[in-house]
Amino acid sequence: MALVNENFLKLPGNYLFSEVAKKVTAFKTTHPNADIIRLGIGDVTRPLPAASLEAMHRAVDELGHSDTFHGYGPEQGYDFLIDTIIKNDYAPRGISLSPSEVFVSDGAKSDTGNIGDILGHDNTVGVTDPVYPVYIDSNVMAGRSGDLLANGKWSNITYLPCTAENHFIPALPAQRVDIIYLCYPNNPTGTTLTRAELKKWVDYALANDALILYDAAYEAYITEDEVPHSIYEIKGAKKVAIEFRSFSKTAGFTGVRCGYTVVPKEVTACTEEGGRIALNQLWNRRQCTKFNGTSYITQRGAEAIYSPEGKQQVRETIAYYMENARLMREGLQAAGFEVFGGVNAPYIWLKTPQGCSSWQFFDQLLYDVHIVGTPGVGFGPSGEGYFRLTAFGQREDTLRAMERIAKWQG
């Protein structure tokens, strides 16, 4: 008799964004003529950089000739992309990496979800709250979470609240944890940590033999000098941190799928007998077994992002989204909302009106002004009373949305 992994049965019935989609579909059924502006899911709308398109077309042509054809590639990624990543993303910041420490993948979501494959089930886990749902759900699936309590928290997970009251700066755990998830610039709040604040976490990990899983998918949106782009800018971080990066929001690769994970050879974890094992070798073994590598065409497209033309095109795209963020931030503030984020990230995090829950505000925004956002409580208990909007829409839709909200609140 085949048995299921019963940890999956503990998960809530729907993934957050599936629940949002379900509600929007129901609304569309009863309001077929409604003009809905979607500012909920963080999917991009701008086209791929021209440099990437040209490189991908060349790569397709290469696959049409036997002398330039590429079949299976390295599971870790092609050297041409890995070397380019190190040269452009890390070397200018004084960070030294070897090619074998960089693993190209199909995106940060996959890697943040799959990294638990190489970590023991008995590890204690700490997450900032609110948090990207994949961090929690993947640990539920692996059996690390315990049980879901009435307050919306999992019994074996340590929650580190990030709210307006503490300026969205999480406090160090009161009790020791083995694994810590950090995402900066943060999804969903759009807030950041300074170097001094991030150093506290690296120091904690060094002192407590903990592992930091650092999601830097939005680092390209950072505008303020005191905000680090990589955790490896902090001394000692290469001993205790794995970093995840993505081309999805940087260069519009949400539908193309490409990212990478850095696993320094210095990062180790313990066996039950007390020995130390390098996580780099375990992640390499995992990828070689479960992943066949990102396509050659995709990797050529990602490489082109780092060309002079590609860099300029990416900067223009990011500037477009951040101008959307500015318009949203200022428009919502003018409408009387308390707003956070939108300076170093393409997310706007706002407080719902007093006495209005996240889902109630979702319904009001959908039914009254036909705008879709994401309820903050969907990202964790500390997200209750907040709401996320994304700046990834078209400029026209962004302006129309702010006009509707201004009239609605006026």
C-alpha positions as CSV (number, residue, x, y, z in Angstrom):
1,M,0.0,0.0,0.0
2,A,1.4,3.4,-1.0
3,L,1.3,6.0,1.7
4,V,1.2,9.7,1.2
5,N,3.4,12.3,2.8
6,E,0.9,13.4,5.4
7,N,2.7,16.7,5.9
8,F,1.1,17.9,2.7
9,L,-2.3,17.3,4.4
10,K,-1.4,19.9,7.0
11,L,-1.2,22.7,4.4
12,P,-4.1,25.1,4.0
13,G,-6.4,24.2,1.1
14,N,-5.1,26.9,-1.3
15,Y,-1.9,28.6,-2.0
16,L,-2.3,32.4,-1.3
17,F,-2.3,33.5,-4.9
18,S,-4.6,30.7,-5.9
19,E,-7.1,31.9,-3.3
20,V,-6.8,35.5,-4.7
21,A,-7.4,34.1,-8.2
22,K,-10.4,32.2,-7.1
23,K,-12.0,35.3,-5.6
24,V,-11.3,37.4,-8.7
25,T,-12.8,34.7,-10.9
26,A,-16.0,34.6,-8.8
27,F,-16.2,38.4,-9.0
28,K,-15.8,38.3,-12.8
29,T,-18.6,35.8,-13.1
30,T,-21.0,38.1,-11.4
31,H,-19.5,41.3,-12.9
32,P,-18.5,40.3,-16.4
33,N,-18.1,43.9,-17.6
34,A,-15.9,45.1,-14.7
35,D,-12.6,46.7,-15.7
36,I,-10.2,45.0,-13.2
37,I,-6.8,46.4,-12.6
38,R,-4.5,43.7,-11.2
39,L,-1.8,44.9,-8.8
40,G,-1.7,41.7,-6.8
41,I,0.7,39.0,-8.0
42,G,4.3,40.2,-8.5
43,D,4.5,39.3,-12.2
44,V,6.3,41.7,-14.6
45,T,4.7,43.4,-17.6
46,R,7.6,44.9,-19.5
47,P,9.1,42.9,-22.4
48,L,12.5,41.1,-22.1
49,P,15.6,43.3,-22.7
50,A,16.4,43.5,-26.4
51,A,19.9,42.2,-25.7
52,S,18.5,39.0,-24.2
53,L,16.1,38.5,-27.1
54,E,18.9,38.8,-29.6
55,A,21.1,36.4,-27.6
56,M,18.3,33.9,-27.3
57,H,17.6,34.0,-31.0
58,R,21.3,33.4,-31.7
59,A,21.2,30.5,-29.3
60,V,18.2,29.0,-31.1
61,D,20.0,29.2,-34.4
62,E,23.0,27.4,-32.8
63,L,20.7,24.5,-31.8
64,G,19.8,24.2,-35.5
65,H,23.3,23.1,-36.6
66,S,25.2,20.0,-35.6
67,D,28.5,21.8,-35.0
68,T,26.9,24.3,-32.5
69,F,24.2,22.1,-31.0
70,H,23.8,21.8,-27.2
71,G,22.1,18.9,-25.5
72,Y,22.3,18.3,-21.8
73,G,24.3,21.1,-20.1
74,P,26.0,21.1,-16.8
75,E,23.5,20.8,-13.9
76,Q,25.3,23.7,-12.2
77,G,25.1,26.0,-15.2
78,Y,27.4,26.9,-18.1
79,D,30.7,28.5,-17.3
80,F,30.0,31.5,-19.5
81,L,27.1,32.5,-17.3
82,I,28.6,31.6,-14.0
83,D,31.8,33.6,-14.8
84,T,29.7,36.6,-15.9
85,I,27.7,36.5,-12.7
86,I,30.8,36.5,-10.5
87,K,32.4,39.2,-12.5
88,N,29.4,41.6,-12.5
89,D,27.4,40.8,-9.3
90,Y,30.1,40.0,-6.8
91,A,33.6,41.1,-7.8
92,P,32.7,44.8,-7.9
93,R,31.5,44.6,-4.3
94,G,34.8,43.0,-3.1
95,I,33.3,39.5,-2.9
96,S,35.4,36.6,-4.1
97,L,33.6,33.5,-5.3
98,S,34.8,30.4,-7.2
99,P,32.7,29.2,-10.1
100,S,31.8,26.0,-8.2
101,E,30.0,28.1,-5.6
102,V,27.4,29.4,-8.0
103,F,24.5,27.2,-9.2
104,V,22.3,28.4,-12.0
105,S,18.7,27.3,-11.7
106,D,15.2,27.9,-13.0
107,G,14.5,30.6,-10.3
108,A,14.7,31.6,-6.7
109,K,11.3,30.1,-5.8
110,S,12.5,26.6,-6.8
111,D,15.8,26.9,-4.9
112,T,14.3,28.4,-1.7
113,G,11.8,25.6,-1.7
114,N,14.2,22.9,-2.5
115,I,17.2,23.9,-0.3
116,G,15.5,22.0,2.5
117,D,16.3,18.7,0.8
118,I,19.9,18.9,2.1
119,L,18.9,20.0,5.7
120,G,17.7,17.7,8.5
121,H,14.1,17.5,9.5
122,D,14.9,18.3,13.2
123,N,16.3,21.7,12.5
124,T,14.4,24.6,14.2
125,V,13.3,27.3,11.8
126,G,13.0,31.1,12.2
127,V,11.2,33.3,9.7
128,T,10.5,37.0,9.6
129,D,6.7,37.6,9.7
130,P,5.1,38.5,7.2
131,V,7.1,36.3,4.9
132,Y,7.1,34.8,1.3
133,P,4.7,31.8,1.7
134,V,7.1,29.3,0.0
135,Y,9.5,29.4,3.0
136,I,6.7,28.2,5.4
137,D,5.0,25.8,3.0
138,S,8.2,24.0,2.0
139,N,9.0,23.4,5.7
140,V,5.5,22.2,6.3
141,M,6.0,19.7,3.4
142,A,9.3,18.6,4.9
143,G,7.8,18.0,8.4
144,R,9.7,20.8,10.3
145,S,6.7,23.0,11.0
146,G,4.7,21.1,13.6
147,D,1.0,21.8,13.6
148,L,-1.0,24.8,12.5
149,L,-2.4,26.7,15.6
150,A,-5.5,28.7,15.9
151,N,-3.5,32.0,15.7
152,G,-2.3,31.1,12.2
153,K,1.2,30.1,13.4
154,W,2.9,26.8,13.1
155,S,3.9,25.3,16.4
156,N,7.6,24.5,15.6
157,I,8.4,27.7,13.7
158,T,9.8,30.8,15.4
159,Y,8.1,33.9,14.1
160,L,10.0,37.2,14.1
161,P,7.4,40.0,13.7
162,C,8.0,42.9,11.3
163,T,5.5,45.6,11.7
164,A,5.3,49.4,11.7
165,E,5.8,49.3,15.5
166,N,9.3,47.9,15.2
167,H,10.0,49.7,11.8
168,F,9.9,46.3,10.1
169,I,13.2,45.4,11.6
170,P,13.0,41.9,13.1
171,A,14.4,41.2,16.5
172,L,16.9,38.4,17.0
173,P,15.2,35.2,18.2
174,A,14.6,34.9,21.9
175,Q,15.4,31.2,21.6
176,R,18.1,29.7,19.5
177,V,17.1,28.6,15.9
178,D,19.1,26.5,13.4
179,I,17.8,28.0,10.1
180,I,16.9,31.6,9.5
181,Y,15.1,32.9,6.4
182,L,15.8,36.5,5.5
183,C,14.5,38.3,2.4
184,Y,15.8,41.8,1.6
185,P,14.6,43.9,0.0
186,N,11.6,42.2,1.5
187,N,8.7,40.6,-0.1
188,P,6.0,41.5,0.9
189,T,6.8,44.7,2.9
190,G,9.2,46.3,0.5
191,T,11.5,47.3,3.4
192,T,15.2,46.7,3.9
193,L,18.0,46.2,6.4
194,T,21.0,48.4,6.6
195,R,24.5,46.9,6.8
196,A,24.6,47.4,10.5
197,E,21.3,45.6,11.0
198,L,22.2,42.7,8.7
199,K,25.6,42.4,10.5
200,K,23.6,41.5,13.7
201,W,22.1,38.5,11.9
202,V,25.5,37.3,10.6
203,D,27.0,37.7,14.1
204,Y,24.0,35.8,15.5
205,A,24.5,33.0,13.0
206,L,28.2,32.8,13.8
207,A,27.7,32.7,17.5
208,N,24.9,30.2,17.4
209,D,26.1,27.9,14.6
210,A,23.0,28.8,12.6
211,L,22.4,28.9,8.8
212,I,20.9,32.0,7.1
213,L,19.0,31.4,3.9
214,Y,19.1,34.9,2.2
215,D,16.7,35.7,-0.6
216,A,18.1,38.7,-2.5
217,A,15.7,38.4,-5.5
218,Y,15.0,42.1,-5.5
219,E,18.6,43.5,-4.9
220,A,18.6,45.2,-8.3
221,Y,15.9,47.6,-7.0
222,I,18.0,49.0,-4.1
223,T,18.5,52.7,-4.3
224,E,20.0,53.6,-0.9
225,D,23.7,53.3,-0.3
226,E,23.5,51.9,3.2
227,V,21.5,48.9,2.1
228,P,23.7,45.9,1.1
229,H,23.1,44.1,-2.2
230,S,24.5,40.8,-0.9
231,I,24.8,39.3,2.5
232,Y,28.4,38.5,1.6
233,E,29.2,42.2,2.0
234,I,29.1,41.4,5.7
235,K,32.3,39.9,7.2
236,G,31.9,36.2,8.1
237,A,28.7,35.7,6.1
238,K,30.3,33.2,3.7
239,K,30.6,30.8,6.7
240,V,26.9,30.9,7.6
241,A,24.8,32.1,4.6
242,I,23.4,30.7,1.3
243,E,22.2,33.5,-1.1
244,F,19.4,33.2,-3.7
245,R,19.2,35.5,-6.7
246,S,16.7,35.8,-9.6
247,F,16.5,37.3,-13.1
248,S,12.7,37.2,-12.9
249,K,12.1,40.7,-11.5
250,T,15.5,42.1,-12.6
251,A,15.1,41.3,-16.3
252,G,11.6,40.1,-16.8
253,F,12.4,36.4,-16.8
254,T,9.3,35.3,-14.9
255,G,8.2,33.3,-17.9
256,V,11.7,32.4,-19.1
257,R,12.8,31.1,-15.6
258,C,16.4,31.6,-14.5
259,G,18.1,32.4,-11.3
260,Y,21.0,31.2,-9.3
261,T,22.1,30.2,-5.8
262,V,25.4,30.8,-4.1
263,V,26.6,28.1,-1.7
264,P,30.0,29.1,-0.4
265,K,32.3,26.1,0.3
266,E,32.8,27.5,3.8
267,V,29.2,26.9,4.8
268,T,28.8,23.7,6.8
269,A,26.2,21.9,8.9
270,C,26.5,19.1,11.4
271,T,25.8,15.4,11.2
272,E,24.0,13.6,14.1
273,E,27.4,12.4,15.2
274,G,28.8,15.9,15.3
275,G,30.8,16.0,12.1
276,R,30.8,18.9,9.8
277,I,29.7,18.6,6.1
278,A,30.1,21.3,3.4
279,L,26.6,22.2,2.1
280,N,28.1,23.0,-1.3
281,Q,28.8,19.4,-2.0
282,L,25.4,18.3,-0.8
283,W,23.6,21.0,-2.9
284,N,25.7,19.9,-5.9
285,R,24.7,16.3,-5.3
286,R,21.1,17.2,-5.0
287,Q,21.1,19.3,-8.2
288,C,22.9,16.5,-10.2
289,T,20.2,14.1,-9.1
290,K,17.0,16.1,-9.3
291,F,17.8,18.9,-11.8
292,N,18.8,18.7,-15.4
293,G,20.0,22.2,-15.7
294,T,18.6,25.5,-17.1
295,S,18.3,25.5,-20.9
296,Y,21.2,26.8,-23.0
297,I,18.9,29.3,-24.7
298,T,17.8,30.8,-21.3
299,Q,21.4,31.0,-20.0
300,R,22.5,32.9,-23.1
301,G,19.7,35.3,-22.6
302,A,20.7,35.8,-18.9
303,E,24.3,36.3,-19.9
304,A,23.3,39.1,-22.2
305,I,21.8,41.0,-19.3
306,Y,25.3,41.8,-18.3
307,S,26.4,43.3,-21.6
308,P,26.6,47.1,-21.8
309,E,23.4,47.2,-23.8
310,G,21.7,44.7,-21.5
311,K,22.6,46.6,-18.3
312,Q,21.2,49.8,-19.7
313,Q,18.0,48.1,-20.8
314,V,17.6,46.5,-17.4
315,R,18.2,49.8,-15.7
316,E,15.4,51.4,-17.8
317,T,13.0,48.6,-16.9
318,I,13.7,48.8,-13.2
319,A,13.4,52.6,-13.4
320,Y,9.9,52.2,-15.0
321,Y,8.7,50.0,-12.2
322,M,10.2,52.2,-9.5
323,E,8.4,55.2,-11.0
324,N,5.2,53.2,-10.7
325,A,6.1,52.6,-7.1
326,R,6.6,56.3,-6.5
327,L,3.3,57.1,-8.1
328,M,1.6,54.5,-6.0
329,R,3.3,55.5,-2.8
330,E,2.5,59.2,-3.2
331,G,-1.0,58.5,-4.5
332,L,-1.9,56.3,-1.5
333,Q,-0.4,58.7,1.0
334,A,-2.4,61.5,-0.5
335,A,-5.5,59.3,-0.2
336,G,-4.8,59.0,3.6
337,F,-3.1,55.6,3.8
338,E,-0.1,54.8,5.9
339,V,2.4,53.4,3.3
340,F,5.7,51.5,3.5
341,G,8.1,50.2,0.9
342,G,8.4,51.3,-2.7
343,V,11.8,52.9,-2.2
344,N,14.2,49.9,-2.5
345,A,11.6,47.4,-3.8
346,P,8.7,47.3,-6.2
347,Y,6.2,46.5,-3.5
348,I,3.9,48.9,-1.6
349,W,2.8,47.7,1.9
350,L,0.0,49.7,3.3
351,K,-2.0,49.7,6.5
352,T,-5.7,48.9,6.1
353,P,-8.2,51.3,7.6
354,Q,-8.7,50.8,11.3
355,G,-11.0,47.9,12.1
356,C,-10.7,46.5,8.5
357,S,-9.0,43.1,8.1
358,S,-6.7,42.3,5.2
359,W,-9.3,40.1,3.4
360,Q,-12.1,42.7,4.1
361,F,-10.0,45.3,2.5
362,F,-9.3,43.0,-0.4
363,D,-13.1,42.6,-1.0
364,Q,-13.7,46.4,-0.6
365,L,-10.9,47.2,-3.1
366,L,-12.2,44.6,-5.6
367,Y,-15.9,45.4,-5.3
368,D,-15.7,49.2,-4.9
369,V,-12.9,50.2,-7.3
370,H,-12.2,46.9,-9.2
371,I,-8.5,46.7,-8.1
372,V,-6.8,43.5,-7.1
373,G,-4.1,43.4,-4.4
374,T,-2.9,40.8,-1.9
375,P,-4.1,40.5,1.7
376,G,-1.2,40.9,4.1
377,V,-2.4,38.1,6.4
378,G,-1.7,35.7,3.5
379,F,2.0,36.3,4.2
380,G,1.7,35.5,7.9
381,P,0.0,36.5,11.1
382,S,1.9,39.8,11.4
383,G,0.6,40.7,8.0
384,E,-3.0,41.1,9.3
385,G,-4.1,44.7,9.0
386,Y,-1.8,45.3,6.0
387,F,-2.1,45.0,2.2
388,R,0.4,44.5,-0.6
389,L,0.3,46.2,-4.0
390,T,2.9,45.7,-6.7
391,A,4.5,48.2,-9.1
392,F,4.9,45.7,-11.9
393,G,1.8,46.9,-13.8
394,Q,1.6,49.1,-16.9
395,R,2.0,52.8,-16.2
396,E,-1.5,53.5,-17.5
397,D,-3.0,51.0,-15.1
398,T,-1.0,52.4,-12.2
399,L,-2.3,55.9,-12.9
400,R,-5.8,54.7,-13.3
401,A,-5.7,52.7,-10.1
402,M,-4.5,55.7,-8.1
403,E,-7.2,57.9,-9.7
404,R,-9.8,55.4,-8.6
405,I,-8.5,55.1,-5.1
406,A,-8.3,58.9,-4.8
407,K,-12.0,59.2,-5.8
408,W,-13.0,56.3,-3.6
409,Q,-11.3,57.9,-0.5
410,G,-12.3,61.4,-1.4
